Amino acid sequence: MFENIIKNITRFISITPEEEKIFTDLLVCQSFPKKTVLLREGEICQFEGYIHKGCIRMYCLDDAGTEVTLLFAIEDWWISDIASFQEQKPSKVYIETLEDSEIYMLNPSTKEKLLQEIPKLERVFRMLVQRNLATLQSRLVNTISKAASDRYLEFIKVYPSIPQRVAQYYIASYLGVSKEFVSTIRKRLASKEK
């Protein structure tokens, strides 16, 4: 049951069977149906979650009330509003399941207990934050410096399975383009592959 999450953390550190038991005993496995909002703007994020199954997106609302997708997270990824979770301040984002999902969750107190009992896990969470920051930085640079078609190509390189799993308008929202643009570029790429 916990094989994938153990592989996920042991990419960064090694753990003993005893430490593995401590870790897995603190996880809460929860199942959520598609379209469940796990976090709303204004709420305080009470989870860091490892996605065992499913597809999740994080988004915010712009001044016009339009949803702007910030990221997608799929199996073997972690999801949280890091700032809200860490500082226990109201979130500025929404987190929603796009598919039926199973998530292994830590809350602030179980995470604190985990880090007290297994201090070397600090490295795992530091590496996850660094990877998240690098991904966001790369996305920001691409948004500023690349043409929309290049951003789409970069998107499918980073998220190869997402176009088959989510609606085009979510991808368009992520890229900052119209859903018609996404449709056009997908058709153009498909015709090149023939």
Protein Blocks (a to p, Z undefined) as FASTA:
>chain_A
ZZmmmmmmmmmbccdfklmmmmmmmpccddddehiafbdghiacfbdcddfbdcdddddd
dfkopacdfbdcdehiacddfklmmnopacfbdcddfbdcddddddfklmmmmmmmmmml
mmmmmmmmmmmmmmmmmmmmmmmmpcfklmmmmmmmmmmmlmmmpcfklmmmmnopafkl
mmmmmmmmmmmmZZ
